[in-house]
Amino acid sequence: MTPSDEILDIVDEHDVVVGQAPRGEATAQGLRHRCVFIEARDADGKIFVHRRTATKLVFPAHYDMFVGGVVGAGESYDDAALREAEEELGVTGLPRPEPLFKFLYEGGGHTWWSYVYRVRCELPVKPQVEEVAWHTFLTDEELEQRLGDWQWVPDGLESHRRLQAFRESS
């Protein structure tokens, strides 16, 4: 099965399941589904940053400061967050990511409910080559310096902006 064949729950504006569709169809038709965004920090508090592979269905070859992806049909946000973090970082035994907040992302013909998490990854990472073309860990300051220079995934930028506001209000 290819990633575009993966079955997703299609949800309404209240995040209630209204149907199911293959991922490729959901992407092509702009059907609202569910995604998770996990900020992964190493033992020194640096953020995992990567460039997506050129073969990704959405935002190929863009940079991202989150690991994550779609929530499969019938899968919980929490289970998807752990699965996606372990897959993209190439680790097993990661602590369960901490859920922070959820928001509805809408942009560029795409729409999905987005749950933002954070996790500390003190294990050596070996990112999934099908997902990650390049990676490093950056300090918060280094990340901020690159925000205007690199081509970032728009949903990741929106999640980053909201995560900063969340931290400021906490």
Secondary structure by P-SEA (a helix, b strand, c coil): cccccbbbbbbcccccccccccaaaaaaaccbbbbbbbbcccccbbbbbbbccccccccccccccbbbbbbcccccaaaaaaaaaaaaacccccccccccbbbbbbcccbbbbcccbbbbbccccccccccccccccccaaaaaaacccccccaaaaaaaaaaaaaaaac
